[in-house]
Every structure is written in structure tokens, then in C-alpha cells.
């Protein structure tokens, strides 16, 4: 395996802003033919998506995959629930951790590895408003420091 043997198709940038990401894992997705064609074309959005565990299986909700342009009547529903492929041990570990108050399963990235679509799923805890403000303030401070160093190097 090389250092980068995958292609990032979609990212959920808001996840890092809205949640403290504790741990990530990679899961396969059960897709139809037109869905994988749309994903390869980059027509997918993770913005409002989330994962939920039901009956010992993990499903992704609200992940929008645009209908394939050249698809016919067999085209898919853009926001249908899709099953995620994980080992039983991983699912039981997630069940235990999501029972804890405040933890959620949030998709962070959709990647293509060897022709297969994989979803990076994060076990995350929701941020409060003051936590979000702190994060923004830290980023602004880092940006200011970088800008000052750049100006100093120019002189």
C-alpha cells in the first residue's frame, strides 16, 4: 500500500466544527449500481448525514447521492438509508459507546479505495456553543501568528 492509495470524494467539514471527534473507523457501504457511478463522479454530500444502529446493524441516514444522469427507471432514491458494513465486534463496541450520553456516529469522509466506496465514521461528542467559540478563537489566533511570522520573514 502506498502513502495515498485512496481518493477522498466527499468530506463533512462541519463535523469537526460541531463535534469533538473521539475515534474514527472505516466502513463499507451497501450501494446500487447507479449510486457507485454517482459517487465516482463526485456527486455526494455528507452535510446533514448521521449513522444510527438498529437491530445490530449500522445505517447511514440523509447521505445525499445525486441520481446518475444516464440512469433509467432503476435510478436510486438520493437520501435512502444505506447499510454500513462493519464487523460484529465493531458494532457491539459502537453500541456500548453510543449508549453513553452525548455520543453520536457522524460520517467524516467518503473515500474510494480500490474501486470500493468506504465511509469514515467518527464516534463524536457534541460541542456546546462556547466550545465552538473557543475553537474559532484558537484558529483565528493561529492564523494571526502564521501571518505575523510570514511578515517577519519578508523583512
C-alpha positions, 0 to 999 in steps of 0.5 A: 500500500502506498502513502495515498492509495485512496481518493477522498470524494466527499468530506463533512467539514462541519463535523469537526466544527460541531463535534469533538471527534473521539475515534474514527473507523472505516466502513463499507457501504451497501450501494446500487449500481447507479449510486457507485457511478454517482459517487465516482463522479463526485456527486455526494454530500455528507452535510446533514448525514448521521449513522444510527444502529438498529437491530445490530446493524449500522445505517447511514441516514440523509447521505445525499447521492445525486441520481446518475444522469444516464440512469433509467427507471432503476435510478436510486432514491438520493437520501435512502438509508444505506447499510454500513458494513462493519464487523460484529465486534465493531458494532457491539463496541459502537453500541456500548459507546453510543449508549453513553450520553452525548455520543453520536456516529457522524460520517467524516469522509467518503473515500474510494479505495480500490474501486470500493466506496468506504465511509469514515465514521467518527464516534463524536461528542457534541460541542456546546456553543462556547466550545465552538467559540473557543475553537474559532478563537484558537484558529483565528489566533493561529492564523494571526501568528502564521501571518505575523511570522510570514511578515517577519520573514519578508523583512 
